[in-house]
Amino acid sequence: MRNILISGAGVAGGTLAWFLARAGWAVTVVERAPGPRTGGQAIDVRGAALDVVDRMGLGERMRAVRTRMRGMSMVDGAGQELFRSEERTFSSGRLDSDDFELLRDDVVAILHEATDAEYVFGDSITALTEEAHGVRVEFEHGGTRTFDLVIGADGLHSAVRRLTFGPEERFVRHLGQYLAIFPAPNFLGLEDWQVWFRHEETGGVAYPVRDNTELRVTLGFGSEPLPRLTVPEQKRLIADSRQASFEWELEPGRKCGRLGHRFSLGAGRRTAEPPAPDAADSRRPRNRRPRRRGMERRAATVRAQSSRLRHSDSGCRARHPRRPRRSRRRTTGGRTPL
């Protein structure tokens, strides 16, 4: 039996593993996380994807854990409602359609349970060597193995792409946006209702999950490329620099939704096709030097202070002075959220 290695146990890796195992391959999936990853954004299942999950025999299980929203509202930075809808939401579309939405961690868990494959958690690929009889793979913790084929499904910062084609800077193009996604207690008291918000260059959404016991929060903001930060540094960056978006909720009683452990800060980027060797070598370096704007300067400050920061369980900024309230501007209802 031919064997295949998939790097990454996310939605793409898990789905591919399911189909390859059904086709007769011996499938191994390696994932650097210690187990199936939790957290992340909700995923829409619509169009052709509806037929795919039903063909896989997973449609009923996925629909059983779908999100169930009654509608959504849009507010400005001061908490003033701009509009609301009980017919559709920005994230999942019309509420009366056959499409459905479920959390990424539920998709990953269902695929993991349903796939006849070898899952290796807590490990990652460190070297790939193509040989006549296959690909020799060196793992960080698991020694060396040989596979007939290796597939990279390991996300934006793909180790397989880097080891095969070179540094990711040659293929990744920054699009000027970042998204921060994290869980929080339902301190807004939302019940099957999404709240979208927009304040200056920051926007996002908060919506309840798990029978309204938890929130999934998405914050989006424009920025020049930021340096690679650790997860604690990412949390501090978001808490200190983007808290103004929740000013309308934080003021009464200084409620704070603590950034959860399942925190993800992802850049809005696209990946280019790996160029031919000659084309890659002939590229001229760009002379323009990126300017260090507000978020980049803030990231440098967070990195310098990270060793001295103390994170309290409250998640509130009691040690920081309160920002002066900005004057309220008139806002029209036709603005498009992130």
Buried (B, 14 or more C-beta within 10 A) or exposed (E): EEBBBBBBBBBBBBBBBBBBBEEEBBBBBBBBBEEBBBBBBBBBBEEEBBEBBBEBEBBEBBBEBBBEBEBBBBBBBBBEEBEBBEEBBBBBBEBEEEBBBBBBBBBBBBBBEBBEBBBBBEBBBEEBEEEEEBBBBBBBEBEEBEBBEBBBBBBEEBBBBBBBBBEBEBBBEBEEBBBBBBBBBBBBEBEBBBBBBBBEBBBBBBBBBEEBEBBBBBBBBBBBBBEEBEEBBBBBBBBBBBBBBBBBBBEEEEBBBBBBEBBBBBBBBEEEEBBEEEEEEEEEEEEEEEEEEEBBEBBEBBBEEBEEEEEEEEBBBEEEEEEEEEEEEEBEEEEEBB
